């Protein structure tokens, strides 16, 4: 069965898209830890990050770097943190989280409740800075 991320990639489930290329898709997490929390996924459905081929892994990391740069320019933060946990969805993915404090990337803290209009605005702000 296709993962929720594969369904997003295939357009079966909508998302707040940040950027996309032939290998990867970046979109806002709809249950973010902080505003601007973004997920970057390879288009190939592979469960665990380190099971990706070297080529796909490198593409994911290069794309994540470009997305992180755009986040840093669009969302006020000291830096953009990176986390790979992979327990919640069986599809490799990278979390890019704008950070002011180490607690901003604490996955034990509650999710923010961000309304759809705000998510759309944040996605547009990051998109404008993606190169």
Secondary structure, 3 states (H helix, E strand, C coil): CCCHHHHHHCCCCCCCEEEECCCEEEEECCCCCCCCCEEEEECCCCCCHHHCCHHHHHHHHHHHHHHHHHHHHHCCCCEEEEECCCCCCCCCEEEEEEECCHHHHCCCCCCCCCCHHHHHHHHHHHHHHCC
